[in-house]
Amino acid sequence: MAGIQMDGKTYRVRVIFPSVEETARLVEGPNAGDMLSGRRERDLVGTYYDHTLSVEPDPRYPQDYDQFFDDISAPVPSHFIAMPHGQSTVTYEAMVSSVSHTCNGVLAGVRRWKGLQVTFEGIRPARLPGEGTV
C-alpha cells in the first residue's frame, strides 16, 4: 500500500505492516431479536467496513505526515477513504474514531513521530442485504 488516499488526496506516508486490520460489522435493524417462538430473527441493515492501521512518516515527505495527522484529526463528520479489501480496495465514507501517535524526539531539527494509529469506521453500509459491494 503506497501511501493513503483520503478525500481525493494521496498522502505520502508509510503504512506499517502488518498493522492494517479490516473488520466487517453486520448491523441489525429494529426488528431483530428473539421471537415468541424462541427463533432468533435477523433484520440486517447491511455490512459496514472498518479499518485500523498504523503509519509513519516517509522521511522524504514529512509534511505529508503532518498534513495527514491534521486532516484525520479535523473536526469534520466524515472522510472518503480507500482501504485494502481482498485483492483490491474499497472506498467508503468513514468517520475517524481515534487517532494517536508518539513523539520520538528531534533529529537534525526535524521532529520525529512514530506509531500513528488511526481507526476509520464506516458510517453507512458498504453492502446491503441481497446486493454485492457498494
Backbone torsions as a table, in degrees:
resi	resn	phi	psi	omega
1	MET	NA	108.5	-178.0
2	ALA	-91.7	101.3	-179.1
3	GLY	73.4	-172.5	180.0
4	ILE	-131.4	136.0	175.6
5	GLN	-105.2	123.4	179.7
6	MET	-144.9	132.0	178.8
7	ASP	52.9	37.9	177.3
8	GLY	79.2	5.5	-178.8
9	LYS	-118.2	142.4	175.4
10	THR	-101.2	125.7	177.8
11	TYR	-100.2	124.9	-178.7
12	ARG	-85.8	80.3	176.3
13	VAL	-123.5	160.8	179.1
14	ARG	-97.5	122.1	175.7
15	VAL	-79.9	129.5	-179.0
16	ILE	-87.0	123.8	177.5
17	PHE	-104.4	140.6	11.5
18	PRO	-99.1	52.6	-174.7
19	SER	-82.2	-15.0	-175.2
20	VAL	-73.5	118.5	179.1
21	GLU	-124.6	127.3	176.8
22	GLU	-110.4	133.9	174.4
23	THR	-124.8	153.0	176.9
24	ALA	-120.9	124.5	177.9
25	ARG	-105.5	122.3	174.0
26	LEU	-94.6	105.5	-172.2
27	VAL	-92.9	133.8	-179.4
28	GLU	-94.1	148.0	175.6
29	GLY	-90.4	-173.2	-174.1
30	PRO	-70.6	-16.3	-177.0
31	ASN	-95.9	11.7	178.7
32	ALA	-84.8	152.9	174.4
33	GLY	139.3	-169.1	-178.4
34	ASP	-84.6	128.6	178.7
35	MET	-85.9	168.1	178.4
36	LEU	-59.5	-29.0	179.5
37	SER	-74.2	-11.1	-176.6
38	GLY	97.0	-13.0	178.6
39	ARG	-72.3	138.1	177.4
40	ARG	-90.9	123.0	-179.7
41	GLU	-106.2	147.7	176.6
42	ARG	-108.8	146.5	175.8
43	ASP	-133.7	72.0	-172.2
44	LEU	-71.6	125.3	173.1
45	VAL	-78.2	-42.0	179.6
46	GLY	158.6	-175.5	179.2
47	THR	-105.5	125.9	177.8
48	TYR	-106.0	135.9	175.1
49	TYR	-100.4	141.9	175.5
50	ASP	-130.4	150.4	177.5
51	HIS	-136.7	140.1	170.9
52	THR	-123.3	136.0	178.3
53	LEU	-154.4	163.1	177.1
54	SER	-118.0	142.8	176.9
55	VAL	-132.6	161.8	174.0
56	GLU	-135.9	161.0	-180.0
57	PRO	-66.8	144.5	165.6
58	ASP	-84.2	120.6	-175.9
59	PRO	-55.1	-23.2	179.0
60	ARG	-77.2	-22.2	-174.7
61	TYR	-134.6	59.7	-177.8
62	PRO	-61.2	-27.9	179.9
63	GLN	-66.1	-29.7	177.6
64	ASP	-67.3	-39.2	177.5
65	TYR	-62.8	-46.9	179.4
66	ASP	-60.7	-42.8	-179.7
67	GLN	-67.0	-39.2	177.9
68	PHE	-61.1	-45.9	178.7
69	PHE	-61.2	-45.5	179.4
70	ASP	-61.1	-41.0	-177.3
71	ASP	-71.5	-40.2	-179.2
72	ILE	-76.0	-18.0	178.5
73	SER	-100.7	6.6	178.6
74	ALA	-69.6	145.5	179.4
75	PRO	-78.5	70.0	177.7
76	VAL	-120.5	153.1	-176.3
77	PRO	-64.4	-36.8	-174.6
78	SER	-163.3	171.0	176.5
79	HIS	-136.5	157.7	168.9
80	PHE	-98.5	120.2	-172.8
81	ILE	-123.3	140.1	174.3
82	ALA	-104.3	123.3	-176.7
83	MET	-132.0	157.1	177.1
84	PRO	-62.4	141.8	177.3
85	HIS	-153.5	112.1	-175.6
86	GLY	61.4	-131.3	179.1
87	GLN	-96.3	11.4	-177.0
88	SER	-133.5	-147.6	175.7
89	THR	-134.6	160.6	173.1
90	VAL	-127.3	135.8	176.4
91	THR	-111.3	128.4	-178.2
92	TYR	-148.5	162.8	177.0
93	GLU	-85.5	127.7	-174.6
94	ALA	-139.6	152.1	170.8
95	MET	-101.5	151.6	175.1
96	VAL	-88.0	122.0	-178.4
97	SER	-97.8	-24.3	175.3
98	SER	-160.9	150.6	178.1
99	VAL	-144.4	135.9	173.4
100	SER	-151.7	151.4	171.3
101	HIS	-156.8	166.9	-173.6
102	THR	-124.6	133.4	175.2
103	CYS	-78.1	130.6	-176.3
104	ASN	-109.6	21.6	178.4
105	GLY	100.5	-173.5	179.6
106	VAL	-122.2	131.3	179.1
107	LEU	-132.0	124.4	-179.3
108	ALA	54.8	37.8	177.1
109	GLY	78.4	5.9	-179.4
110	VAL	-114.7	126.5	177.3
111	ARG	-71.1	129.0	-178.6
112	ARG	-100.7	126.7	178.5
113	TRP	-114.6	149.2	177.0
114	LYS	-145.2	161.0	171.3
115	GLY	69.2	27.3	177.2
116	LEU	-65.1	121.8	177.7
117	GLN	-121.9	133.9	-180.0
118	VAL	-133.2	143.2	175.8
119	THR	-118.8	124.1	176.3
120	PHE	-105.9	130.7	177.5
121	GLU	-117.2	125.7	177.4
122	GLY	-60.0	141.4	-178.0
123	ILE	-105.6	-4.8	173.3
124	ARG	-148.3	158.2	-177.1
125	PRO	-61.8	135.8	172.3
126	ALA	-83.8	-23.8	177.6
127	ARG	-134.7	136.5	178.7
128	LEU	-108.1	154.4	179.0
129	PRO	-54.7	130.8	179.0
130	GLY	80.2	2.5	-179.3
131	GLU	-122.5	166.8	174.9
132	GLY	-87.3	-161.4	178.3
133	THR	-67.7	134.7	179.6
134	VAL	-80.4	NA	NA
